Amino acid sequence: MAESLIYNVLRKPDFQRETASWPPDKVAELVRSFLEGDLIPSVIMWRSPISGSIFVIDGAHRLSALVAWAHDDYGDRQTSIGFFNNVIPVEQRKAAEATRSLIAETVGSYRDLSVALRNPEAVPKERLRLARNLSAFAVSLQWVMGEADKAESSFFRINQQATPIDQAELEMIKARRKPNAVAARAFIRAGTGHKYWSSFDAQTRSEIEKIAKEVYDLIFKPSLDTSIRSADLPVAGRGYSSDSVKMVFELVNFVNGISPDTWRRGKVSTTKPGSGTSGRAELADDRDGENTLRFMRAVRKAASRIAGNDPASLGLHPAVYFYSATGRFQPAAFLSAISFVTNLVSRRRLNQFMAIRAEFEEFLITNKFFLNHIVRRHGSLTRSVSPITVMLETTFEALSQGADAPQIVSILKDQPDLRTALREVSGVRGQRGGSFSTETKNVVILREIIDTAPKCRICGARLPLSAASFDHIRRRADGGSGARENAQLTHPYCNTGFKELIHSRESGVASYGTVR
């Protein structure tokens, strides 16, 4: 298999789903089933009459698992390193090692079984049996006959039957040539892997990959494991998961004002971002990459507003905004924060928020279980974005009017989107037994991260060190020096925008509208 001629012409069509969602035990189970001669459904292929390449229409996961076994490359070795430009997430490396170890323990690597056939006396009988099966069994193939459109229609028909594709992934596949889908695919793999933008010119391809890497590093670095082990949390959770694919697609759509039915009925919103209102313009396939780049630049700007060291960055602390009371990253909370900040900027109320930001975040921390209850009541991802955004905006408005915490809770419970969710029993349930669960550990670590986080010396809100800016206590314009005694840590925007507002107010010139 490793040296097979067919492997060199084997391709995955751009309408195929990703093949990185199988856990280690499922890969090992497939390899064992193959070696035991168990029934494995046929892999369905189509051969292009133009290029001569062979495309996998159905069975990509099965075939990928066997190819990975034959090459001993489960996403972390030579072939994968080259394919992903050496951008291999920590989660992917761990999954690869877990798969390799499990297969070594159960059936043996492809290399070990190949060696066993040449040295039968040196291996256990069970391994020798599997090795002999390796030379006798093969994957069954079926072929789709016809042109490319026949292959594509066959794929969608097959994958709407026994094991249908997730709806969000199916929509991305159908919209794969549209700028929102191309942008999302680029972001999720940091501009590496299968290049859905390969038909664009070299300069466009280069910029797509550059922006994709920048945004990936901004929102998915450092890598997040199952257990929280560091105070430096990624703002968008794990980059190597099926949920992150959906979240990034929704992020691209929201930031660029694309209505949910854009790729279904050819309509796109022409109103402000996130309005969800359909307009008349059609979202066409991107032929030259211009719209893909436009969409990606908008996402970069939005992401840079909440994370990183850009001068306009608010440096939102992930533990405060994006992780629930149980220590779990919530994609809906991330998208809601983007929505909330975008609305503040568009309404020129960002500095009003900065003036009460510390109080606002203390309320979120004290009532962190509200996030759990909203998600439990409305569901994950897009269904919870609206109610979480309502919670953020209502809290901001109430604090702006001078309301205290009990009054804000009462106001929130009067909101239609929150009324049923926030009446649930508060708090996080414990666990019986002597061992601490992963959730319990995450809760304790998240609490410690929040309690010990440094605070911005200008607005007083918590400050992630990954987004810290060094500020002159006494401004350089006023003669401030670069001595240690004159340095303080702040949010980037507090340093470049909010501080100037404070200085202007102290000088008698107030302007809440100043937004950098």
C-alpha positions as CSV (number, residue, x, y, z in Angstrom):
1,M,0.0,0.0,0.0
2,A,2.8,2.4,1.0
3,E,4.4,2.1,-2.5
4,S,1.2,1.5,-4.5
5,L,1.1,3.3,-7.9
6,I,-2.6,4.3,-7.3
7,Y,-1.6,6.2,-4.2
8,N,0.4,8.7,-6.3
9,V,-2.7,9.6,-8.4
10,L,-5.1,9.5,-5.5
11,R,-6.9,12.8,-4.7
12,K,-9.6,14.2,-2.5
13,P,-12.2,16.3,-4.3
14,D,-12.9,19.8,-2.9
15,F,-16.4,18.7,-2.1
16,Q,-15.2,16.0,0.3
17,R,-15.4,16.5,4.0
18,E,-12.3,16.8,6.3
19,T,-10.8,13.5,7.3
20,A,-9.4,14.5,10.7
21,S,-12.4,13.7,12.9
22,W,-11.9,10.1,13.8
23,P,-10.5,9.4,17.3
24,P,-7.6,7.0,17.8
25,D,-9.8,4.1,18.8
26,K,-11.8,4.3,15.7
27,V,-8.7,4.3,13.5
28,A,-7.3,1.3,15.3
29,E,-10.7,-0.5,15.0
30,L,-10.7,0.1,11.3
31,V,-7.2,-1.3,10.8
32,R,-8.0,-4.4,12.9
33,S,-11.2,-5.0,11.0
34,F,-9.2,-4.8,7.7
35,L,-6.6,-7.3,9.0
36,E,-9.3,-9.6,10.3
37,G,-11.1,-9.7,7.0
38,D,-14.2,-8.1,8.4
39,L,-16.7,-6.5,6.1
40,I,-15.6,-3.0,5.3
41,P,-17.9,-1.0,3.0
42,S,-16.5,-0.4,-0.5
43,V,-14.6,2.8,-1.2
44,I,-16.2,4.7,-4.1
45,M,-13.9,6.3,-6.6
46,W,-14.1,8.4,-9.7
47,R,-11.4,8.9,-12.3
48,S,-11.0,12.2,-14.0
49,P,-10.9,11.7,-17.8
50,I,-9.0,15.0,-18.1
51,S,-6.2,14.7,-15.4
52,G,-6.2,11.0,-14.9
53,S,-6.3,11.5,-11.1
54,I,-8.5,9.2,-9.0
55,F,-10.8,11.0,-6.6
56,V,-12.4,9.5,-3.4
57,I,-16.2,10.0,-3.5
58,D,-17.1,8.0,-0.4
59,G,-14.9,6.2,2.1
60,A,-12.3,9.0,2.6
61,H,-12.1,8.4,6.4
62,R,-11.6,4.6,5.9
63,L,-9.0,5.1,3.2
64,S,-7.2,7.8,5.1
65,A,-7.0,5.6,8.2
66,L,-5.4,2.8,6.2
67,V,-3.0,5.1,4.3
68,A,-2.0,6.7,7.6
69,W,-1.3,3.2,9.0
70,A,0.8,2.2,6.0
71,H,2.8,5.4,6.2
72,D,2.9,5.6,10.0
73,D,1.8,9.2,9.5
74,Y,-1.3,10.1,11.6
75,G,-0.9,13.8,11.0
76,D,2.5,14.4,12.5
77,R,5.1,12.8,10.3
78,Q,6.9,13.7,7.0
79,T,4.0,13.8,4.6
80,S,1.7,15.8,7.0
81,I,4.5,18.2,7.9
82,G,5.0,19.0,4.3
83,F,1.3,19.3,3.6
84,F,0.6,21.6,6.5
85,N,3.8,23.7,6.2
86,N,5.0,22.4,9.6
87,V,1.9,23.9,11.3
88,I,0.9,20.9,13.3
89,P,-1.3,21.8,16.3
90,V,-0.4,20.2,19.6
91,E,-3.8,18.5,19.7
92,Q,-3.1,16.9,16.4
93,R,0.3,15.6,17.5
94,K,-1.2,14.2,20.7
95,A,-3.9,12.4,18.7
96,A,-1.3,11.0,16.3
97,E,0.8,9.7,19.1
98,A,-2.2,8.2,20.9
99,T,-3.2,6.4,17.6
100,R,0.3,5.1,16.9
101,S,0.6,3.7,20.5
102,L,-2.9,2.1,20.4
103,I,-2.2,0.4,17.0
104,A,1.2,-0.8,18.2
105,E,-0.4,-2.4,21.2
106,T,-3.3,-4.0,19.4
107,V,-2.4,-5.0,15.8
108,G,1.1,-3.7,15.1
109,S,2.4,-1.1,12.7
110,Y,2.4,-1.8,8.9
111,R,6.2,-2.0,9.1
112,D,6.2,-4.5,12.0
113,L,3.8,-6.8,10.1
114,S,5.8,-6.5,6.9
115,V,9.0,-7.5,8.9
116,A,7.0,-10.4,10.5
117,L,6.4,-12.0,7.2
118,R,10.2,-12.1,6.5
119,N,11.0,-13.3,10.0
120,P,8.0,-15.5,11.1
121,E,9.9,-17.3,13.8
122,A,10.7,-14.0,15.7
123,V,7.1,-12.8,16.2
124,P,4.1,-14.1,18.3
125,K,1.6,-16.3,16.4
126,E,-1.1,-13.8,16.6
127,R,1.0,-11.1,15.0
128,L,2.1,-13.5,12.3
129,R,-1.5,-14.4,11.6
130,L,-2.4,-10.7,11.1
131,A,0.7,-10.3,8.9
132,R,-0.3,-13.1,6.6
133,N,-3.8,-11.6,6.4
134,L,-2.2,-8.3,5.3
135,S,-1.0,-10.0,2.1
136,A,-4.4,-11.6,1.4
137,F,-7.0,-8.9,2.0
138,A,-7.7,-5.7,0.0
139,V,-10.1,-2.8,0.1
140,S,-13.1,-3.3,-2.2
141,L,-13.6,-0.5,-4.7
142,Q,-16.6,0.8,-6.7
143,W,-16.4,3.3,-9.5
144,V,-18.6,6.2,-10.4
145,M,-18.9,6.6,-14.2
146,G,-19.4,9.9,-15.9
147,E,-18.3,13.6,-15.7
148,A,-17.3,15.6,-12.7
149,D,-20.9,16.7,-11.9
150,K,-22.0,13.1,-11.7
151,A,-19.2,12.4,-9.1
152,E,-20.3,15.4,-7.1
153,S,-24.0,14.5,-7.1
154,S,-23.1,11.0,-6.1
155,F,-21.2,12.3,-3.1
156,F,-24.1,14.4,-1.8
157,R,-26.6,11.5,-2.4
158,I,-24.5,9.0,-0.6
159,N,-23.8,11.2,2.4
160,Q,-27.4,12.1,3.1
161,Q,-28.2,8.4,3.8
162,A,-27.1,6.2,6.7
163,T,-24.4,8.5,8.1
164,P,-25.2,12.0,6.9
165,I,-22.7,14.9,7.1
166,D,-23.2,17.5,9.8
167,Q,-25.4,20.2,8.4
168,A,-22.9,23.0,8.9
169,E,-20.2,21.0,7.2
170,L,-22.5,20.2,4.3
171,E,-23.3,23.8,3.9
172,M,-19.6,24.7,3.8
173,I,-19.0,22.0,1.2
174,K,-21.8,23.3,-1.0
175,A,-20.5,26.8,-0.7
176,R,-16.9,25.7,-1.1
177,R,-16.2,28.2,-4.0
178,K,-17.8,31.1,-2.3
179,P,-15.6,33.6,-0.4
180,N,-17.0,32.9,3.0
181,A,-16.2,29.1,2.8
182,V,-12.8,29.6,1.2
183,A,-11.9,32.1,4.0
184,A,-13.1,29.8,6.7
185,R,-11.2,26.8,5.3
186,A,-8.0,29.0,5.2
187,F,-8.4,30.2,8.8
188,I,-9.0,26.8,10.3
189,R,-5.8,25.4,9.0
190,A,-3.7,28.6,9.2
191,G,-3.4,28.7,5.5
192,T,-2.1,25.2,5.0
193,G,-3.5,21.8,4.0
194,H,-5.9,21.5,1.1
195,K,-5.7,24.8,-0.7
196,Y,-9.2,25.7,-1.8
197,W,-7.7,29.0,-3.0
198,S,-5.2,27.3,-5.4
199,S,-6.9,28.7,-8.5
200,F,-6.1,32.3,-7.5
201,D,-3.0,34.1,-8.7
202,A,0.2,33.8,-6.7
203,Q,0.0,37.2,-4.9
204,T,-3.6,36.5,-3.8
205,R,-2.7,33.0,-2.6
206,S,0.2,34.4,-0.6
207,E,-1.9,37.1,1.1
208,I,-4.6,34.6,1.9
209,E,-2.1,32.3,3.6
210,K,-0.5,35.2,5.4
211,I,-3.8,36.5,6.9
212,A,-4.9,33.0,7.7
213,K,-1.8,32.4,9.7
214,E,-2.1,35.7,11.5
215,V,-5.7,35.1,12.6
216,Y,-5.0,31.5,13.5
217,D,-2.2,32.5,15.8
218,L,-4.3,35.3,17.2
219,I,-7.3,33.2,18.2
220,F,-6.1,29.6,18.6
221,K,-2.7,30.1,20.2
222,P,-1.5,28.7,22.6
223,S,-3.0,25.3,21.9
224,L,-5.7,24.2,24.4
225,D,-5.7,20.7,25.8
226,T,-8.7,18.9,27.4
227,S,-7.5,20.2,30.8
228,I,-6.6,23.8,31.4
229,R,-2.9,23.9,32.3
230,S,-2.0,27.5,31.7
231,A,-3.3,31.0,32.4
232,D,-2.5,31.9,28.7
233,L,-5.8,30.7,27.2
234,P,-6.7,30.8,23.5
235,V,-9.5,33.2,22.8
236,A,-11.3,30.8,20.5
237,G,-10.7,27.4,22.2
238,R,-9.2,24.4,20.4
239,G,-8.3,24.9,16.8
240,Y,-8.3,21.2,16.0
241,S,-12.0,20.2,16.4
242,S,-15.2,20.0,14.5
243,D,-16.8,22.7,16.6
244,S,-14.0,25.2,15.6
245,V,-14.8,24.7,11.9
246,K,-18.4,25.7,12.5
247,M,-17.5,28.6,14.7
248,V,-15.0,30.0,12.2
249,F,-17.5,29.7,9.4
250,E,-20.1,31.6,11.6
251,L,-17.4,34.2,12.4
252,V,-16.7,34.9,8.8
253,N,-20.4,35.1,8.0
254,F,-21.2,37.4,10.9
255,V,-18.3,39.8,10.5
256,N,-19.1,40.2,6.8
257,G,-22.8,40.6,7.3
258,I,-23.8,37.5,5.4
259,S,-27.3,36.1,6.1
260,P,-27.6,32.4,7.0
261,D,-29.2,31.5,3.7
262,T,-26.6,33.2,1.5
263,W,-25.1,30.0,0.1
264,R,-28.5,28.3,0.0
265,R,-30.5,30.8,-2.0
266,G,-27.9,33.1,-3.4
267,K,-28.8,36.1,-1.2
268,V,-26.4,38.2,0.9
269,S,-27.0,40.8,3.5
270,T,-26.1,44.3,2.4
271,T,-26.8,45.9,5.8
272,K,-24.5,46.2,8.8
273,P,-22.6,43.2,10.1
274,G,-24.6,40.7,12.1
275,S,-28.0,42.1,11.2
276,G,-29.1,38.9,9.4
277,T,-31.2,40.8,7.0
278,S,-31.2,39.5,3.4
279,G,-30.5,42.0,0.6
280,R,-30.6,41.7,-3.2
281,A,-26.9,41.1,-4.0
282,E,-26.0,37.6,-4.8
283,L,-23.0,36.0,-3.2
284,A,-21.3,34.5,-6.2
285,D,-18.4,32.0,-6.4
286,D,-15.1,33.8,-6.0
287,R,-13.2,33.6,-9.2
288,D,-10.1,35.7,-8.4
289,G,-9.9,35.8,-4.6
290,E,-10.8,39.4,-4.2
291,N,-13.9,38.8,-2.1
292,T,-12.1,36.1,-0.1
293,L,-9.4,38.6,0.8
294,R,-12.0,41.2,1.7
295,F,-13.8,38.8,4.0
296,M,-10.5,37.7,5.6
297,R,-9.4,41.3,6.2
298,A,-12.7,42.0,8.0
299,V,-12.2,39.0,10.2
300,R,-8.6,40.0,11.0
301,K,-9.8,43.5,12.0
302,A,-12.6,42.1,14.2
303,A,-10.3,39.5,15.9
304,S,-7.6,42.1,16.4
305,R,-10.2,44.3,18.2
306,I,-10.7,41.7,21.0
307,A,-7.3,40.0,21.2
308,G,-3.6,40.5,20.5
309,N,-1.4,43.6,20.7
310,D,-2.9,45.7,17.9
311,P,-3.2,49.3,19.2
312,A,-7.0,49.0,18.9
313,S,-7.2,45.7,20.8
314,L,-9.3,45.6,24.0
315,G,-7.4,42.5,25.1
316,L,-10.5,40.8,26.4
317,H,-9.4,38.2,29.0
318,P,-10.5,34.7,27.7
319,A,-11.2,33.4,31.2
320,V,-13.7,36.2,31.8
321,Y,-15.5,36.2,28.4
322,F,-15.1,33.0,26.6
323,Y,-15.0,30.2,29.2
324,S,-18.0,29.0,31.2
325,A,-18.2,28.4,34.9
326,T,-17.2,24.7,34.3
327,G,-14.0,25.8,32.5
328,R,-15.2,24.9,29.1
329,F,-14.7,27.1,26.1
330,Q,-18.0,28.3,24.6
331,P,-18.0,29.2,20.9
332,A,-21.2,31.2,21.3
333,A,-19.6,33.4,23.9
334,F,-16.7,34.1,21.6
335,L,-19.1,35.1,18.7
336,S,-21.2,37.1,21.1
337,A,-18.2,39.1,22.3
338,I,-17.3,39.9,18.7
339,S,-20.9,41.0,18.2
340,F,-21.0,43.1,21.4
341,V,-17.7,44.9,20.6
342,T,-18.6,45.5,17.0
343,N,-21.8,47.1,18.1
344,L,-20.0,49.3,20.6
345,V,-17.7,50.5,17.9
346,S,-20.4,51.2,15.3
347,R,-22.5,53.1,17.9
348,R,-19.4,55.1,19.0
349,R,-19.8,53.9,22.6
350,L,-16.6,52.1,23.1
351,N,-15.2,54.6,25.5
352,Q,-18.4,54.6,27.6
353,F,-17.8,50.9,27.9
354,M,-14.2,51.4,28.9
355,A,-15.2,53.7,31.7
356,I,-17.2,50.9,33.4
357,R,-15.3,47.9,32.0
358,A,-14.0,46.8,35.4
359,E,-17.5,46.7,36.9
360,F,-18.9,45.0,33.8
361,E,-16.4,42.2,34.0
362,E,-16.8,41.7,37.7
363,F,-20.5,41.2,37.1
364,L,-19.7,38.6,34.4
365,I,-17.3,36.8,36.8
366,T,-19.7,36.8,39.7
367,N,-22.5,35.5,37.5
368,K,-20.5,33.2,35.3
369,F,-23.0,30.4,35.6
370,F,-25.4,32.5,33.5
371,L,-23.4,31.5,30.5
372,N,-23.8,27.8,31.3
373,H,-27.6,28.2,31.7
374,I,-28.1,30.1,28.5
375,V,-26.2,27.5,26.5
376,R,-28.1,24.7,28.3
377,R,-31.4,26.4,27.5
378,H,-30.8,27.5,23.9
379,G,-28.2,25.1,22.7
380,S,-24.6,25.6,21.5
381,L,-23.1,27.9,18.9
382,T,-25.4,30.1,16.9
383,R,-28.6,29.4,18.9
384,S,-27.0,30.9,22.0
385,V,-25.2,33.9,20.3
386,S,-28.3,36.2,20.4
387,P,-29.2,35.6,24.1
388,I,-25.6,35.9,25.3
389,T,-25.3,39.2,23.3
390,V,-28.5,40.4,24.9
391,M,-27.0,39.6,28.3
392,L,-23.8,41.6,27.5
393,E,-25.6,44.6,26.1
394,T,-28.3,44.7,28.8
395,T,-25.6,44.5,31.5
396,F,-23.7,47.4,29.8
397,E,-26.8,49.6,29.5
398,A,-27.8,48.9,33.1
399,L,-24.4,49.7,34.5
400,S,-24.3,52.9,32.4
401,Q,-27.5,53.9,34.1
402,G,-26.0,53.3,37.6
403,A,-27.7,50.0,38.4
404,D,-26.2,47.7,41.0
405,A,-25.7,43.9,40.7
406,P,-29.1,42.8,42.1
407,Q,-30.9,45.3,39.9
408,I,-29.0,44.1,36.8
409,V,-29.9,40.4,37.6
410,S,-33.6,41.5,37.8
411,I,-33.4,43.4,34.6
412,L,-31.8,40.4,32.8
413,K,-34.5,38.1,34.0
414,D,-37.1,40.4,32.5
415,Q,-35.5,40.0,29.0
416,P,-37.6,37.6,26.8
417,D,-34.5,35.7,25.6
418,L,-33.1,35.3,29.1
419,R,-36.2,34.8,31.2
420,T,-36.4,31.0,31.2
421,A,-32.6,30.5,31.1
422,L,-31.7,32.6,34.1
423,R,-34.4,31.0,36.3
424,E,-32.5,27.8,36.5
425,V,-30.7,26.8,39.7
426,S,-27.4,28.6,39.9
427,G,-24.0,27.2,40.5
428,V,-21.9,24.3,39.3
429,R,-22.8,20.8,40.6
430,G,-20.1,18.8,42.3
431,Q,-19.1,15.2,41.7
432,R,-19.2,12.2,44.0
433,G,-16.3,10.0,44.5
434,G,-12.7,10.4,45.5
435,S,-11.1,11.5,42.3
436,F,-11.3,15.0,40.8
437,S,-12.9,15.1,37.3
438,T,-11.4,17.1,34.4
439,E,-14.3,19.5,34.8
440,T,-13.6,20.0,38.5
441,K,-9.9,20.6,37.8
442,N,-10.8,23.1,35.1
443,V,-13.2,25.0,37.4
444,V,-10.5,25.3,40.1
445,I,-7.8,26.4,37.6
446,L,-10.1,28.9,35.9
447,R,-11.0,30.4,39.2
448,E,-7.3,30.7,40.1
449,I,-6.6,32.3,36.7
450,I,-9.3,34.9,37.2
451,D,-8.4,35.6,40.9
452,T,-4.7,36.1,40.1
453,A,-4.9,37.9,36.7
454,P,-3.1,41.2,36.6
455,K,-5.2,44.3,36.0
456,C,-4.9,47.1,33.6
457,R,-3.6,50.2,35.4
458,I,-5.8,52.5,33.4
459,C,-9.3,50.8,33.2
460,G,-8.8,48.4,36.1
461,A,-10.1,45.3,34.2
462,R,-8.3,42.0,34.0
463,L,-5.4,41.9,31.6
464,P,-4.1,38.8,29.7
465,L,-0.4,39.1,29.4
466,S,-0.5,38.0,25.8
467,A,-2.3,41.3,25.1
468,A,-0.4,43.6,27.5
469,S,0.9,46.9,26.4
470,F,3.7,48.9,28.1
471,D,2.5,52.4,29.0
472,H,4.3,55.5,30.3
473,I,2.6,56.5,33.5
474,R,3.7,60.0,32.8
475,R,3.3,60.5,29.1
476,R,6.3,61.1,27.0
477,A,4.6,64.2,25.6
478,D,4.7,65.5,29.2
479,G,8.3,64.6,29.8
480,G,7.9,61.0,31.0
481,S,11.0,58.9,30.9
482,G,11.6,55.2,30.0
483,A,12.6,54.3,33.6
484,R,11.0,51.2,35.2
485,E,9.3,53.4,37.7
486,N,7.4,55.1,34.9
487,A,6.2,51.9,33.2
488,Q,2.8,50.1,33.7
489,L,0.9,47.3,32.0
490,T,-2.3,48.2,30.2
491,H,-4.7,47.0,27.5
492,P,-3.5,48.2,24.1
493,Y,-6.6,50.3,23.5
494,C,-6.3,51.8,27.0
495,N,-2.8,52.9,26.1
496,T,-3.6,54.3,22.7
497,G,-7.2,55.4,22.8
498,F,-8.9,55.5,26.3
499,K,-5.9,57.1,28.0
500,E,-6.1,60.0,25.5
501,L,-9.8,60.4,26.3
502,I,-9.0,60.6,30.0
503,H,-6.2,63.2,29.3
504,S,-8.6,65.2,27.1
505,R,-11.3,65.2,29.9
506,E,-8.7,66.3,32.4
507,S,-7.8,69.0,30.0
508,G,-11.4,70.1,29.7
509,V,-12.1,68.5,26.3
510,A,-14.5,65.5,26.6
511,S,-15.3,63.2,23.7
512,Y,-16.7,59.7,24.2
513,G,-16.7,59.3,20.4
514,T,-13.0,59.0,20.1
515,V,-12.4,55.5,18.7
516,R,-9.1,54.6,17.2
